Amino acid sequence: MFRENDVVKLRHSIEPGDENAWPGTPLQSLPQGSRGTVVMIYNEAETVAYEVEFVAPHGATNALLTLTEEDLEAG
């Protein structure tokens, strides 16, 4: 289980148009191993999901995705 502000890595790549993206989709692929920061945790019943922000080196957000623990590993 992760906490807010934890740095995490993707266990798999995410392509543009992936259904996990909000409010839209990533503008580019996020390769396996991409690092992001947990910005919110959704803990509903038996399901836990994480809002993870992926940021470009210049500081702009590349993607804001809702992911599960199966998608992530400690970064």
TIRO-293914 format. One record per residue: chain; residue in one letter; z, y negated, x of N, C-alpha, C in turn. Coordinates in nm, 3 decimals, decimal comma, m for minus. Each point is the difference from the previous one (the first is absolute). Layout:
<sites>
cadena:A&residuo:a&n.zz:Z&n.yy:Y&n.xx:X&ca.zz:Z&ca.yy:Y&ca.xx:X&c.zz:Z&c.yy:Y&c.xx:X
...
</sites>
This chain:
<sites>
cadena:A&residuo:m&n.zz:0,000&n.yy:0,118&n.xx:0,084&ca.zz:0,000&ca.yy:m0,118&ca.xx:m0,084&c.zz:0,000&c.yy:m0,124&c.xx:0,089
cadena:A&residuo:f&n.zz:m0,077&n.yy:m0,097&n.xx:m0,042&ca.zz:m0,013&ca.yy:m0,124&ca.xx:0,077&c.zz:0,078&c.yy:m0,111&c.xx:m0,068
cadena:A&residuo:r&n.zz:0,026&n.yy:m0,107&n.xx:0,075&ca.zz:0,067&ca.yy:m0,118&ca.xx:m0,054&c.zz:m0,091&c.yy:m0,120&c.xx:0,012
cadena:A&residuo:e&n.zz:0,031&n.yy:m0,107&n.xx:m0,075&ca.zz:m0,079&ca.yy:m0,122&ca.xx:0,010&c.zz:0,003&c.yy:m0,049&c.xx:0,145
cadena:A&residuo:n&n.zz:m0,114&n.yy:m0,052&n.xx:0,043&ca.zz:m0,024&ca.yy:m0,053&ca.xx:0,135&c.zz:m0,019&c.yy:0,107&c.xx:0,106
cadena:A&residuo:d&n.zz:0,002&n.yy:0,129&n.xx:m0,037&ca.zz:m0,032&ca.yy:0,105&ca.xx:0,097&c.zz:m0,148&c.yy:m0,006&c.xx:0,035
cadena:A&residuo:v&n.zz:m0,030&n.yy:0,026&n.xx:0,126&ca.zz:m0,139&ca.yy:0,013&ca.xx:0,043&c.zz:m0,038&c.yy:0,146&c.xx:m0,018
cadena:A&residuo:v&n.zz:m0,115&n.yy:0,023&n.xx:m0,064&ca.zz:m0,047&ca.yy:0,135&ca.xx:m0,029&c.zz:m0,145&c.yy:0,015&c.xx:0,047
cadena:A&residuo:k&n.zz:m0,045&n.yy:0,125&n.xx:0,010&ca.zz:m0,139&ca.yy:0,030&ca.xx:0,037&c.zz:m0,062&c.yy:0,086&c.xx:m0,109
cadena:A&residuo:l&n.zz:m0,129&n.yy:m0,018&n.xx:m0,021&ca.zz:m0,075&ca.yy:0,083&ca.xx:m0,094&c.zz:m0,021&c.yy:0,140&c.xx:0,057
cadena:A&residuo:r&n.zz:0,022&n.yy:0,099&n.xx:m0,083&ca.zz:m0,027&ca.yy:0,138&ca.xx:0,040&c.zz:m0,147&c.yy:0,037&c.xx:m0,016
cadena:A&residuo:h&n.zz:m0,075&n.yy:m0,082&n.xx:m0,073&ca.zz:m0,143&ca.yy:0,026&ca.xx:m0,024&c.zz:m0,070&c.yy:m0,134&c.xx:m0,015
cadena:A&residuo:s&n.zz:m0,130&n.yy:0,000&n.xx:0,015&ca.zz:m0,075&ca.yy:m0,125&ca.xx:m0,016&c.zz:m0,013&c.yy:m0,036&c.xx:m0,149
cadena:A&residuo:i&n.zz:m0,018&n.yy:m0,129&n.xx:m0,027&ca.zz:m0,025&ca.yy:m0,049&ca.xx:m0,135&c.zz:m0,129&c.yy:m0,082&c.xx:0,005
cadena:A&residuo:e&n.zz:m0,092&n.yy:0,036&n.xx:m0,087&ca.zz:m0,131&ca.yy:m0,065&ca.xx:m0,003&c.zz:m0,004&c.yy:m0,110&c.xx:m0,106
cadena:A&residuo:p&n.zz:m0,091&n.yy:m0,097&n.xx:0,015&ca.zz:m0,016&ca.yy:m0,101&ca.xx:m0,105&c.zz:m0,026&c.yy:0,068&c.xx:m0,134
cadena:A&residuo:g&n.zz:0,062&n.yy:m0,052&n.xx:m0,104&ca.zz:m0,017&ca.yy:0,058&ca.xx:m0,132&c.zz:0,103&c.yy:0,104&c.xx:m0,034
cadena:A&residuo:d&n.zz:0,092&n.yy:0,030&n.xx:0,093&ca.zz:0,105&ca.yy:0,098&ca.xx:m0,028&c.zz:0,084&c.yy:m0,048&c.xx:m0,118
cadena:A&residuo:e&n.zz:0,039&n.yy:0,091&n.xx:m0,086&ca.zz:0,072&ca.yy:m0,035&ca.xx:m0,123&c.zz:0,141&c.yy:m0,051&c.xx:0,024
cadena:A&residuo:n&n.zz:0,055&n.yy:0,013&n.xx:0,121&ca.zz:0,136&ca.yy:m0,046&ca.xx:0,027&c.zz:0,010&c.yy:m0,151&c.xx:0,024
cadena:A&residuo:a&n.zz:m0,111&n.yy:m0,068&n.xx:0,016&ca.zz:0,003&ca.yy:m0,141&ca.xx:0,037&c.zz:0,039&c.yy:m0,088&c.xx:m0,117
cadena:A&residuo:w&n.zz:0,069&n.yy:m0,109&n.xx:0,031&ca.zz:0,037&ca.yy:m0,098&ca.xx:m0,101&c.zz:0,000&c.yy:m0,137&c.xx:0,065
cadena:A&residuo:p&n.zz:m0,049&n.yy:m0,105&n.xx:m0,062&ca.zz:m0,063&ca.yy:m0,002&ca.xx:m0,131&c.zz:m0,145&c.yy:0,044&c.xx:0,005
cadena:A&residuo:g&n.zz:m0,052&n.yy:0,012&n.xx:0,120&ca.zz:m0,138&ca.yy:0,045&ca.xx:0,017&c.zz:m0,001&c.yy:0,118&c.xx:0,094
cadena:A&residuo:t&n.zz:m0,092&n.yy:m0,001&n.xx:0,091&ca.zz:m0,010&ca.yy:0,109&ca.xx:0,095&c.zz:m0,004&c.yy:m0,058&c.xx:0,141
cadena:A&residuo:p&n.zz:0,030&n.yy:0,083&n.xx:0,101&ca.zz:m0,014&ca.yy:m0,050&ca.xx:0,137&c.zz:m0,144&c.yy:m0,044&c.xx:0,023
cadena:A&residuo:l&n.zz:m0,018&n.yy:m0,104&n.xx:0,077&ca.zz:m0,135&ca.yy:m0,048&ca.xx:0,030&c.zz:m0,067&c.yy:0,087&c.xx:0,105
cadena:A&residuo:q&n.zz:0,080&n.yy:0,073&n.xx:0,075&ca.zz:m0,053&ca.yy:0,090&ca.xx:0,101&c.zz:0,085&c.yy:0,126&c.xx:0,003
cadena:A&residuo:s&n.zz:m0,049&n.yy:0,100&n.xx:0,067&ca.zz:0,077&ca.yy:0,125&ca.xx:0,011&c.zz:0,129&c.yy:m0,024&c.xx:0,076
cadena:A&residuo:l&n.zz:0,103&n.yy:0,073&n.xx:m0,040&ca.zz:0,124&ca.yy:0,004&ca.xx:0,077&c.zz:0,007&c.yy:0,140&c.xx:0,060
cadena:A&residuo:p&n.zz:m0,015&n.yy:0,012&n.xx:0,132&ca.zz:m0,001&ca.yy:0,133&ca.xx:0,060&c.zz:0,138&c.yy:0,065&c.xx:0,003
cadena:A&residuo:q&n.zz:0,000&n.yy:0,130&n.xx:0,011&ca.zz:0,124&ca.yy:0,073&ca.xx:0,018&c.zz:0,076&c.yy:m0,062&c.xx:0,117
cadena:A&residuo:g&n.zz:0,130&n.yy:m0,019&n.xx:m0,015&ca.zz:0,080&ca.yy:m0,060&ca.xx:0,105&c.zz:0,016&c.yy:m0,150&c.xx:m0,012
cadena:A&residuo:s&n.zz:m0,071&n.yy:m0,063&n.xx:m0,096&ca.zz:0,016&ca.yy:m0,144&ca.xx:m0,022&c.zz:0,145&c.yy:m0,030&c.xx:m0,031
cadena:A&residuo:r&n.zz:0,051&n.yy:m0,108&n.xx:0,058&ca.zz:0,140&ca.yy:m0,038&ca.xx:m0,021&c.zz:0,011&c.yy:m0,108&c.xx:m0,106
cadena:A&residuo:g&n.zz:0,103&n.yy:0,014&n.xx:m0,081&ca.zz:0,028&ca.yy:m0,097&ca.xx:m0,105&c.zz:0,151&c.yy:m0,016&c.xx:m0,014
cadena:A&residuo:t&n.zz:0,040&n.yy:m0,092&n.xx:m0,087&ca.zz:0,141&ca.yy:m0,028&ca.xx:m0,025&c.zz:0,031&c.yy:0,025&c.xx:m0,147
cadena:A&residuo:v&n.zz:0,108&n.yy:0,072&n.xx:m0,026&ca.zz:0,045&ca.yy:0,021&ca.xx:m0,138&c.zz:0,056&c.yy:m0,132&c.xx:m0,052
cadena:A&residuo:v&n.zz:m0,059&n.yy:m0,052&n.xx:m0,108&ca.zz:0,045&ca.yy:m0,127&ca.xx:m0,055&c.zz:0,073&c.yy:0,016&c.xx:m0,133
cadena:A&residuo:m&n.zz:m0,012&n.yy:0,117&n.xx:m0,062&ca.zz:0,071&ca.yy:0,026&ca.xx:m0,125&c.zz:0,007&c.yy:0,151&c.xx:m0,022
cadena:A&residuo:i&n.zz:0,106&n.yy:0,041&n.xx:m0,067&ca.zz:0,017&ca.yy:0,142&ca.xx:m0,033&c.zz:0,011&c.yy:0,013&c.xx:m0,151
cadena:A&residuo:y&n.zz:m0,078&n.yy:0,093&n.xx:m0,055&ca.zz:0,006&ca.yy:0,032&ca.xx:m0,143&c.zz:0,068&c.yy:0,135&c.xx:m0,012
cadena:A&residuo:n&n.zz:0,115&n.yy:0,002&n.xx:m0,064&ca.zz:0,075&ca.yy:0,123&ca.xx:m0,015&c.zz:0,019&c.yy:0,028&c.xx:m0,148
cadena:A&residuo:e&n.zz:m0,096&n.yy:0,071&n.xx:m0,058&ca.zz:0,000&ca.yy:0,029&ca.xx:m0,143&c.zz:0,016&c.yy:0,149&c.xx:m0,021
cadena:A&residuo:a&n.zz:0,108&n.yy:0,039&n.xx:m0,064&ca.zz:0,027&ca.yy:0,141&ca.xx:m0,031&c.zz:m0,009&c.yy:0,083&c.xx:0,128
cadena:A&residuo:e&n.zz:m0,091&n.yy:0,096&n.xx:0,004&ca.zz:m0,011&ca.yy:0,087&ca.xx:0,117&c.zz:m0,107&c.yy:m0,047&c.xx:0,098
cadena:A&residuo:t&n.zz:m0,069&n.yy:m0,108&n.xx:m0,034&ca.zz:m0,108&ca.yy:m0,049&ca.xx:0,084&c.zz:0,043&c.yy:m0,122&c.xx:0,079
cadena:A&residuo:v&n.zz:m0,026&n.yy:0,002&n.xx:0,129&ca.zz:0,024&ca.yy:m0,116&ca.xx:0,085&c.zz:m0,134&c.yy:m0,042&c.xx:0,058
cadena:A&residuo:a&n.zz:m0,029&n.yy:m0,129&n.xx:m0,010&ca.zz:m0,124&ca.yy:m0,054&ca.xx:0,057&c.zz:0,034&c.yy:m0,123&c.xx:0,082
cadena:A&residuo:y&n.zz:m0,088&n.yy:m0,034&n.xx:0,092&ca.zz:0,023&ca.yy:m0,110&ca.xx:0,092&c.zz:m0,117&c.yy:m0,096&c.xx:m0,005
cadena:A&residuo:e&n.zz:0,030&n.yy:m0,128&n.xx:m0,010&ca.zz:m0,102&ca.yy:m0,104&ca.xx:0,013&c.zz:m0,006&c.yy:m0,032&c.xx:0,149
cadena:A&residuo:v&n.zz:m0,116&n.yy:0,023&n.xx:0,061&ca.zz:m0,014&ca.yy:m0,016&ca.xx:0,144&c.zz:m0,108&c.yy:m0,103&c.xx:0,029
cadena:A&residuo:e&n.zz:0,034&n.yy:m0,096&n.xx:0,085&ca.zz:m0,095&ca.yy:m0,104&ca.xx:0,041&c.zz:m0,054&c.yy:0,033&c.xx:0,139
cadena:A&residuo:f&n.zz:m0,133&n.yy:m0,002&n.xx:0,010&ca.zz:m0,069&ca.yy:0,020&ca.xx:0,127&c.zz:m0,059&c.yy:m0,134&c.xx:0,041
cadena:A&residuo:v&n.zz:0,033&n.yy:m0,045&n.xx:0,120&ca.zz:m0,035&ca.yy:m0,135&ca.xx:0,044&c.zz:m0,090&c.yy:0,007&c.xx:0,122
cadena:A&residuo:a&n.zz:m0,101&n.yy:m0,088&n.xx:0,004&ca.zz:m0,090&ca.yy:m0,010&ca.xx:0,114&c.zz:0,072&c.yy:m0,071&c.xx:0,116
cadena:A&residuo:p&n.zz:m0,049&n.yy:0,017&n.xx:0,122&ca.zz:0,065&ca.yy:m0,064&ca.xx:0,115&c.zz:0,015&c.yy:m0,152&c.xx:m0,014
cadena:A&residuo:h&n.zz:m0,091&n.yy:m0,064&n.xx:m0,072&ca.zz:0,008&ca.yy:m0,146&ca.xx:m0,016&c.zz:0,092&c.yy:m0,041&c.xx:m0,115
cadena:A&residuo:g&n.zz:0,062&n.yy:0,098&n.xx:m0,068&ca.zz:0,101&ca.yy:m0,030&ca.xx:m0,101&c.zz:m0,043&c.yy:0,010&c.xx:m0,145
cadena:A&residuo:a&n.zz:m0,127&n.yy:0,016&n.xx:m0,027&ca.zz:m0,047&ca.yy:0,011&ca.xx:m0,138&c.zz:0,025&c.yy:0,142&c.xx:m0,053
cadena:A&residuo:t&n.zz:0,031&n.yy:0,010&n.xx:m0,129&ca.zz:0,021&ca.yy:0,131&ca.xx:m0,061&c.zz:m0,132&c.yy:0,073&c.xx:m0,015
cadena:A&residuo:n&n.zz:m0,008&n.yy:0,121&n.xx:0,056&ca.zz:m0,118&ca.yy:0,085&ca.xx:m0,017&c.zz:0,008&c.yy:0,077&c.xx:m0,130
cadena:A&residuo:a&n.zz:0,119&n.yy:0,045&n.xx:m0,036&ca.zz:0,017&ca.yy:0,080&ca.xx:m0,121&c.zz:0,147&c.yy:m0,001&c.xx:m0,041
cadena:A&residuo:l&n.zz:0,021&n.yy:0,009&n.xx:m0,130&ca.zz:0,132&ca.yy:0,016&ca.xx:m0,058&c.zz:m0,011&c.yy:0,120&c.xx:m0,092
cadena:A&residuo:l&n.zz:0,061&n.yy:0,112&n.xx:0,040&ca.zz:m0,021&ca.yy:0,127&ca.xx:m0,069&c.zz:0,131&c.yy:0,059&c.xx:m0,049
cadena:A&residuo:t&n.zz:m0,007&n.yy:0,068&n.xx:m0,112&ca.zz:0,113&ca.yy:0,079&ca.xx:m0,050&c.zz:m0,023&c.yy:0,144&c.xx:0,041
cadena:A&residuo:l&n.zz:0,090&n.yy:0,051&n.xx:0,083&ca.zz:m0,017&ca.yy:0,132&ca.xx:0,060&c.zz:0,126&c.yy:0,084&c.xx:m0,021
cadena:A&residuo:t&n.zz:m0,014&n.yy:0,130&n.xx:0,014&ca.zz:0,115&ca.yy:0,089&ca.xx:m0,010&c.zz:0,044&c.yy:0,044&c.xx:0,139
cadena:A&residuo:e&n.zz:0,113&n.yy:0,067&n.xx:0,006&ca.zz:0,052&ca.yy:0,047&ca.xx:0,127&c.zz:m0,096&c.yy:0,099&c.xx:0,068
cadena:A&residuo:e&n.zz:m0,078&n.yy:0,071&n.xx:m0,080&ca.zz:m0,098&ca.yy:0,094&ca.xx:0,055&c.zz:m0,111&c.yy:m0,072&c.xx:0,077
cadena:A&residuo:d&n.zz:m0,021&n.yy:m0,127&n.xx:m0,030&ca.zz:m0,105&ca.yy:m0,079&ca.xx:0,066&c.zz:0,046&c.yy:m0,060&c.xx:0,131
cadena:A&residuo:l&n.zz:0,132&n.yy:m0,001&n.xx:0,025&ca.zz:0,057&ca.yy:m0,080&ca.xx:0,108&c.zz:0,085&c.yy:0,083&c.xx:0,095
cadena:A&residuo:e&n.zz:0,015&n.yy:m0,054&n.xx:0,121&ca.zz:0,096&ca.yy:0,054&ca.xx:0,097&c.zz:0,063&c.yy:m0,118&c.xx:0,073
cadena:A&residuo:a&n.zz:0,111&n.yy:0,023&n.xx:0,063&ca.zz:0,067&ca.yy:m0,108&ca.xx:0,073&c.zz:m0,093&c.yy:m0,055&c.xx:0,107
cadena:A&residuo:g&n.zz:0,001&n.yy:m0,133&n.xx:0,014&ca.zz:m0,093&ca.yy:m0,065&ca.xx:0,089&c.zz:0,063&c.yy:m0,050&c.xx:0,124
</sites>
